Amino acid sequence: VQLVESGGGLVQPGGSLRLSCAASGFTFSTYAMRWYRQAPGKERESVAFISNEGGTTNYADSAKGRFTVSRDNAKNTVYLQMNSLKPEDTAVYYCNTWRWGVDYWGQGTQVTVSS
């Protein structure tokens, strides 16, 4: 299993970013996916969930109405569209999947929201 995140960067408050997570080494369309984030000095927290076919999504309260998770199973990629970004969204963002009690993580991509 390999997960590679991209799309992070520095953005001003109110701006937008789209994160991508390219997956390989497993049958992507059969796995649900999550996005997590970890801010300095804080625990890693779940931000968004998407089911294997994309029909079910849910979000942390902090992400509702601003973030949208989606996936393209033909491209083995999951996305996180982030709008109306706030300084408190600054964190390293990770994609995640799991099976049989084992978690798989990417290396993360840094998102910094600052003026």
Secondary structure, DSSP 4 states (H G I P E B T S, - for coil): -EEEEE--EEE-TT--EEEEEEEESS-GGG--EEEEEE-TTS--EEEEEE-TTSS-EEE-TTTTTTEEEEEETTTTEEEEEE-S--GGG-EEEEEEEEETTEEEE---EEEEE--
